[in-house]
């Protein structure tokens, strides 16, 4: 493995760690607003504000991770980083759509507040995860095909076998005299 390959792996893991920490912070902070003993409407507004920031963080960090994963896939011909990005996205999508938003709905219903969150919210999370999986699969297919076109595989030459002669069309023509 080359030093650049190791460098891109480190960049990927650094972005993954940073994105995870920031996303966990926003998930925890948004949920803490629902534990507030103050005005329920203000608590719900604070939840939606911080939850929105957290969701944007997940989307941006997933996009950054996918870009670095494409570099890793191009250089190393291994798709582990792309699928790790999908796992990161899926975990936080499940966290948001199966735990945080239903918690906010429950809080709003118990406080008699109208909320835009519906009971079908987890279905949206499943759709997002399936769409992300399709995107990662298509992205992997595209990067592998482009890499194969840019850098075609060389056929190995057997030991002891003569190597094929290059096909040079100029050999048949007469060369101009050197003056």
N, C-alpha and C positions, 0 to 999 in steps of 0.2 A: 504494500500500500504506500502510496506517495504521501509526502508531507501535506500537500494540498488536500488530499482526501481526508486525512485526519483533521486538518483545520476546518473543513466544511462540516465534519461530524461534530466537532466541538461547537461550532457556531449553531448548528441545529439544536444540540442539547442545551446550549445556553439560552436560546430563544424559547425552547420548550419549558425550561425551568422558570424563566422570567414570566412568560405568559401564564403558566400555571399559578405562580404566586400571586400575580395581579388579579387573575380571575377568581381565585379562592378568596382573596381579600374582598372583592366587590360582592361576591355571593354572601359571604359572612356579614359584611356591613349592611347590605340590602336586607338580609333576614333580621338583623338586629333592629331595624326600624319597625318591624312588626312586633317586637317585644316591648316597644315604647309604652309608657304609662300615660303619656300626654294625649293630646287631641288625636283621635283615630284618623281623621281626614288628613292631617298634616303628616302623620306617620305613614299613611298609605302613599302620599305624594313623595315623601322621602324614599320610600321603598322603590317606587317606580322610577324615580330619577337615578338612583344608584344601581338598580337592576338594569336599566337601559345602558348606563356606562359600562357595566360588566359585560353585557351582551355584545356591545360594540368592541370591547377589548377582546372577547373570544373570537369574533369575526376577523378583526384585523390581525391578531396573532396567528390565527389559523391560516390566513392568506400568506403572511410572512413565512410561516413554517412550510407551507406548500411550495413557495418559491425556492427556499433553501433545499427542500426535499427534491425538487426537480434538478438542482445542481448536483446533489448527491447521486441521484439516479443517472444523470448524464455521465458523471465521472466514474462511478463505481459499478454501474449496471445492476444495482440492488435497489429494490423498491421499499425497503423497510421504513425509510423516513416518511414516505408518502402515506403508508398505512398507519404509521404512528401518529401522523397529523390527523388522519381520520379518527383514530381512537381518541385523541385529545379533544377534537371537536364533538364527538359523540358523547363523551363523558360529561362535558360541560353543557351540552344540549339537554341531556337527560336531567342533569342537575337543575337547569333553569326551568324546563317545561314539565318535569314530573315532581319537583319539590318546591322550588321558589314560587312560581306563579300560582300553583294550587294553594300554597300557604297564604299568599296574598288574597286569593279569592275567598278562602275560609275566613281570614281576618276581616275582609270587607263585609261578608255576609253576617258575621257575628256582631259587627259594629253598625249594621244597617246602612251601609254605604254602597252606592252604585259603583260597579267596577267594570272595566272593559274586558277583563279576563273571563273566559267562558269555561265550561266544563270540558270542552273539546280541545283545550290547550295541549294536553299530552299528544293528541293526534298530530298537531302541528310539529311537535318535536320529532315524532317518528318520520314525518314527511321530510323535515330538514335533514335528518340522519341518512335517509335513503337517497336524497338528492346529493348530499355530500359524498356518499359512497360511489354513486354513479360518476360524479365529477372526478374523484380520485382515480377511478378505474380508467375513465377516458383519458385523463391527463397522463397516467402511466403508459397507456397504449400509445399516445401521441409522442411522448418523449422517447420511448424505446424505438419507435419507428423512425423518428427523426435522427436519433443517434446512430441507428444502423445505416441510414442513408449517408450520413456525414462521414462515418468511419466504418466502412464495410469490413467484415471479418476476413482476415487473410487465411487461405487454405494452408494447412500445415504440409510441409514437404517431408516425405518419408525418408528415413535414413538410408543412404546408399542409392537412392533413386535420383536420376538426373533432374535438375531443376528445369522447368520449361523455359524455352528461349523467348525473349521478348519479341513481339510482333512489330517490326519497324518497317513501315511502307517505303521509306526512303532508300533502302538498301539496293533496290533494283535500278534506281536512276543513276545516271552518270553524275559524278561530282564535278563541280566547276574547278578548273585549275587554280592552284594557289599562285599568286603573283607577288 
